[in-house]
Amino acid sequence: MPKTLKFTGEDKNMTLEELEAFVKAARAADAPDDSNVNAVVSTSGKIKEIEIELPST
């Protein structure tokens, strides 16, 4: 099973600060620049959850 990095918004929807924390964590985990990012969005288009598959170590 591949390892993933998954973040969710503390108050239902993600803030810019939470999105930045996700990107920093993905970079720290050596996620490749061309990695696909999966997101769950609300009906209004706000990000609720974001996830990326990490490279095997």
Secondary structure, 3 states (H helix, E strand, C coil): CCCEEEEECCCCCCCHHHHHHHHHHHHHCCCCCCCCEEEEECCCCCEEEEEEECCCC
